[in-house]
Amino acid sequence: MNRSNNTKLQTRILRALLIGGLVTVWEIAARNQWYNPFFTSYPSEIILDLIEFIKSGELAYHAFITLREAFFGLVIGTASGIALAVLFGQFSVLGKVFSPILTAINGIPQLTLAPIYVLWFGIGLTSKVFLSSLMVFFCVFFSTYHAILNTEQKLIESAHILGANSVKTLWYVVLPSCMPWILSGVRSGVGACMVGAIIGEYMGASGGFGWMVTYATSYFMIRRVMSCILILLLVGMGLNWGLDLLERRILKWKKDTCLSLEFRKNSDFPN
């Protein structure tokens, strides 16, 4: 086993021990009444409730609603964010006019506007998708737009000298050089799309994890609330894992930066 694989294994073991230790301390503290477990329930009870949640079929129903809203929001927000960033990067006047306006709009907490979106689009799918996509849009747009503005000018000039037109320069030079920042914006958008969907369900819905959390809280079903939180945590981990795979596939040329001055055996630096 090489040093890189050994480091990954050690990292996973330490992560598992840390999580297992925290859960064990939580269970012991709750069982021994070191604090009032009414507010957090017990890990063992949460697992039992999660099993019941799955067997009843409610989990699949509510998961489908929330994940559909989040998925549409992620796709629409990402596509519109990249498209508008490219447009503003191509036409600098548009960027100078509208970028401060979008920055001001982004400064408004979307939670305060969520009731307005529900009023405009109703309590159905549309209002949740709109809120979710809007939150994703700002994450992706600003990341992509500033990446385009900071693209090395010499790369663009070299592409034009070699005969590339504006479209080819954008496709083969600008977007690939901006891809690390675009994916960083998408990674932030993954969390934002889930937040947008949940907030929309808080405001008004007939299903989804946000609705379930609101319902369970009103009846003091804390273990069901914690079950929903655990599911959302696992969904977020799964989405980020998928993004890690996508990033490794797209950014094969990019190497991780390390601030440590230690040189590794498999480093490109000479020994």
C-alpha positions as CSV (number, residue, x, y, z in Angstrom):
1,M,0.0,0.0,0.0
2,N,1.5,3.3,-1.0
3,R,1.6,6.4,1.2
4,S,-1.4,8.1,-0.5
5,N,-3.7,5.1,0.1
6,N,-2.4,4.7,3.6
7,T,-3.2,8.3,4.3
8,K,-6.7,7.9,2.9
9,L,-7.3,4.8,5.1
10,Q,-6.1,6.6,8.2
11,T,-8.4,9.5,7.4
12,R,-11.4,7.2,7.1
13,I,-10.6,5.4,10.3
14,L,-10.2,8.6,12.2
15,R,-13.4,10.0,10.8
16,A,-15.3,6.8,11.7
17,L,-13.9,6.8,15.2
18,L,-14.8,10.5,15.7
19,I,-18.4,10.0,14.6
20,G,-18.8,6.8,16.5
21,G,-17.3,8.4,19.6
22,L,-19.7,11.4,19.4
23,V,-22.7,9.2,18.9
24,T,-21.7,7.0,21.9
25,V,-21.2,10.0,24.1
26,W,-24.6,11.3,23.0
27,E,-26.3,8.0,23.8
28,I,-24.7,7.7,27.2
29,A,-25.3,11.3,28.2
30,A,-29.0,11.0,27.2
31,R,-29.5,7.7,28.9
32,N,-27.9,8.9,32.1
33,Q,-30.0,12.1,32.1
34,W,-26.9,14.3,32.0
35,Y,-29.2,16.7,30.2
36,N,-32.9,16.7,29.2
37,P,-33.1,14.2,26.3
38,F,-36.5,15.5,25.3
39,F,-34.7,18.1,23.1
40,T,-32.5,15.7,21.2
41,S,-33.9,12.2,21.7
42,Y,-31.5,9.2,21.7
43,P,-29.5,7.8,18.8
44,S,-31.0,4.4,19.4
45,E,-34.5,5.8,19.3
46,I,-33.8,7.8,16.2
47,I,-32.6,4.6,14.4
48,L,-35.8,2.8,15.4
49,D,-37.9,5.7,14.2
50,L,-36.0,5.7,11.0
51,I,-36.7,2.1,10.4
52,E,-40.4,2.7,11.1
53,F,-40.3,5.7,8.8
54,I,-39.0,3.5,6.0
55,K,-41.4,0.6,6.6
56,S,-44.4,2.9,6.6
57,G,-43.6,4.2,3.1
58,E,-43.6,7.8,4.3
59,L,-39.9,8.2,3.8
60,A,-40.1,7.4,0.1
61,Y,-43.1,9.7,-0.3
62,H,-41.5,12.7,1.4
63,A,-38.0,12.1,-0.1
64,F,-39.4,12.1,-3.6
65,I,-41.1,15.5,-3.1
66,T,-38.1,17.2,-1.5
67,L,-35.4,15.7,-3.8
68,R,-37.5,16.5,-6.9
69,E,-37.7,20.2,-5.8
70,A,-34.0,20.3,-5.0
71,F,-33.0,18.6,-8.3
72,F,-35.0,20.9,-10.5
73,G,-33.7,23.9,-8.5
74,L,-30.1,22.7,-8.8
75,V,-30.3,22.2,-12.6
76,I,-32.2,25.4,-13.4
77,G,-30.1,27.5,-11.0
78,T,-26.8,26.1,-12.3
79,A,-27.7,26.5,-16.0
80,S,-29.0,30.0,-15.6
81,G,-26.1,31.0,-13.4
82,I,-23.4,29.8,-15.8
83,A,-25.3,31.3,-18.8
84,L,-25.7,34.7,-17.3
85,A,-22.1,34.8,-16.1
86,V,-20.9,34.0,-19.6
87,L,-23.2,36.6,-21.0
88,F,-22.0,39.3,-18.6
89,G,-18.4,38.2,-19.2
90,Q,-18.8,38.6,-23.0
91,F,-20.6,41.9,-22.7
92,S,-18.8,43.8,-20.0
93,V,-21.4,46.7,-20.0
94,L,-24.2,44.3,-19.0
95,G,-22.0,43.0,-16.2
96,K,-21.2,46.5,-14.9
97,V,-24.9,47.5,-15.0
98,F,-26.5,44.4,-13.6
99,S,-23.9,42.8,-11.3
100,P,-24.4,45.4,-8.5
101,I,-28.2,44.9,-8.7
102,L,-27.8,41.1,-8.4
103,T,-25.4,41.6,-5.5
104,A,-28.0,43.8,-3.7
105,I,-30.8,41.2,-4.4
106,N,-28.5,38.4,-3.1
107,G,-28.1,40.4,0.1
108,I,-31.8,40.0,0.9
109,P,-32.3,36.9,3.1
110,Q,-34.4,34.6,0.9
111,L,-36.3,33.4,4.0
112,T,-38.0,36.8,4.2
113,L,-39.1,36.6,0.6
114,A,-40.3,32.9,0.7
115,P,-43.9,33.9,1.7
116,I,-44.0,36.2,-1.3
117,Y,-42.9,33.4,-3.6
118,V,-45.6,31.1,-2.2
119,L,-48.1,34.0,-2.8
120,W,-47.0,34.3,-6.4
121,F,-46.7,30.6,-7.3
122,G,-48.8,28.8,-4.8
123,I,-47.9,26.0,-2.4
124,G,-47.1,23.5,-5.1
125,L,-43.9,22.5,-6.8
126,T,-43.3,25.8,-8.6
127,S,-42.7,28.0,-5.6
128,K,-40.2,25.5,-4.1
129,V,-38.3,25.1,-7.4
130,F,-38.2,28.9,-7.9
131,L,-36.8,29.5,-4.4
132,S,-34.3,26.6,-4.7
133,S,-33.1,27.6,-8.1
134,L,-32.7,31.3,-7.1
135,M,-30.5,30.3,-4.2
136,V,-28.4,28.0,-6.4
137,F,-28.3,30.7,-9.1
138,F,-26.5,33.2,-6.9
139,C,-23.9,30.7,-5.7
140,V,-23.1,29.6,-9.3
141,F,-23.4,33.0,-10.9
142,F,-21.0,34.9,-8.7
143,S,-18.4,32.1,-8.6
144,T,-18.5,31.7,-12.4
145,Y,-18.6,35.4,-13.2
146,H,-15.6,36.4,-11.1
147,A,-13.7,33.4,-12.4
148,I,-14.3,34.6,-16.0
149,L,-13.2,38.2,-15.1
150,N,-10.0,36.8,-13.6
151,T,-9.2,34.5,-16.6
152,E,-5.6,35.1,-17.7
153,Q,-5.8,37.5,-20.6
154,K,-2.8,36.0,-22.3
155,L,-4.6,32.7,-22.7
156,I,-7.4,34.4,-24.6
157,E,-5.0,36.4,-26.8
158,S,-3.1,33.2,-27.6
159,A,-6.3,31.5,-28.6
160,H,-7.2,34.3,-31.0
161,I,-3.7,34.3,-32.5
162,L,-4.0,30.6,-33.2
163,G,-7.2,31.3,-35.1
164,A,-9.9,30.5,-32.6
165,N,-13.1,32.6,-32.7
166,S,-15.0,33.8,-29.6
167,V,-17.1,30.7,-29.3
168,K,-14.1,28.3,-29.5
169,T,-12.1,30.5,-27.1
170,L,-15.0,30.4,-24.6
171,W,-15.5,26.6,-25.0
172,Y,-11.9,25.5,-25.1
173,V,-10.1,28.1,-23.0
174,V,-12.3,30.2,-20.7
175,L,-14.7,27.5,-19.4
176,P,-12.0,24.9,-18.7
177,S,-9.9,27.4,-16.9
178,C,-12.9,28.5,-14.8
179,M,-14.1,24.9,-14.1
180,P,-12.6,24.7,-10.6
181,W,-14.6,27.8,-9.6
182,I,-17.7,26.7,-11.4
183,L,-17.7,23.4,-9.6
184,S,-17.0,25.2,-6.3
185,G,-20.2,27.3,-7.0
186,V,-22.1,24.1,-7.8
187,R,-20.9,22.5,-4.6
188,S,-22.3,25.5,-2.7
189,G,-25.5,25.2,-4.8
190,V,-26.0,21.6,-3.7
191,G,-26.5,22.8,-0.1
192,A,-28.5,25.8,-1.2
193,C,-31.0,23.8,-3.3
194,M,-31.8,21.6,-0.3
195,V,-32.2,24.7,1.9
196,G,-34.5,26.4,-0.7
197,A,-36.7,23.3,-1.0
198,I,-37.0,22.9,2.8
199,I,-37.7,26.6,3.4
200,G,-40.4,26.5,0.7
201,E,-42.0,23.5,2.5
202,Y,-41.9,25.4,5.8
203,M,-43.9,28.2,4.2
204,G,-46.6,25.9,2.8
205,A,-46.7,22.4,1.5
206,S,-48.5,19.1,1.7
207,G,-45.4,16.9,1.9
208,G,-41.6,16.8,1.9
209,F,-39.1,16.8,4.7
210,G,-39.7,20.4,5.5
211,W,-43.4,19.7,6.0
212,M,-42.6,16.6,8.0
213,V,-40.3,18.5,10.3
214,T,-42.9,21.2,10.9
215,Y,-45.6,18.6,11.6
216,A,-43.4,16.6,13.9
217,T,-42.3,19.6,15.8
218,S,-45.9,20.8,16.4
219,Y,-46.6,17.4,18.1
220,F,-43.2,17.3,19.9
221,M,-42.1,14.2,17.9
222,I,-38.4,15.0,18.4
223,R,-37.1,11.7,17.2
224,R,-38.9,12.1,13.9
225,V,-37.4,15.5,13.5
226,M,-33.9,14.1,14.2
227,S,-34.7,11.3,11.7
228,C,-35.4,13.8,9.0
229,I,-32.2,15.7,9.9
230,L,-30.2,12.5,9.6
231,I,-31.7,11.7,6.2
232,L,-30.9,15.2,4.9
233,L,-27.4,14.8,6.2
234,L,-27.0,11.5,4.4
235,V,-28.4,13.0,1.2
236,G,-26.0,15.9,1.4
237,M,-23.1,13.5,1.9
238,G,-24.2,11.5,-1.1
239,L,-24.5,14.6,-3.3
240,N,-21.1,15.8,-2.3
241,W,-19.6,12.4,-2.9
242,G,-21.1,12.5,-6.4
243,L,-19.5,16.0,-7.0
244,D,-16.2,14.7,-5.8
245,L,-16.3,12.0,-8.5
246,L,-17.4,14.5,-11.1
247,E,-14.6,16.9,-10.1
248,R,-12.0,14.2,-10.2
249,R,-13.2,13.2,-13.7
250,I,-13.3,16.7,-15.1
251,L,-10.3,18.2,-13.4
252,K,-7.8,15.4,-14.0
253,W,-5.2,18.0,-14.7
254,K,-5.6,19.8,-11.4
255,K,-3.5,18.8,-8.3
256,D,-4.4,19.6,-4.8
257,T,-2.4,22.4,-3.1
258,C,-0.8,21.7,0.2
259,L,0.5,24.5,2.5
260,S,2.8,22.1,4.2
261,L,6.5,22.3,3.3
262,E,7.0,18.6,3.6
263,F,7.7,16.9,0.3
264,R,6.0,13.6,-0.3
265,K,7.6,10.6,-1.8
266,N,5.1,10.6,-4.7
267,S,5.5,14.4,-5.2
268,D,6.6,15.8,-8.5
269,F,9.3,17.8,-6.7
270,P,12.8,16.4,-6.7
271,N,14.0,14.7,-3.5
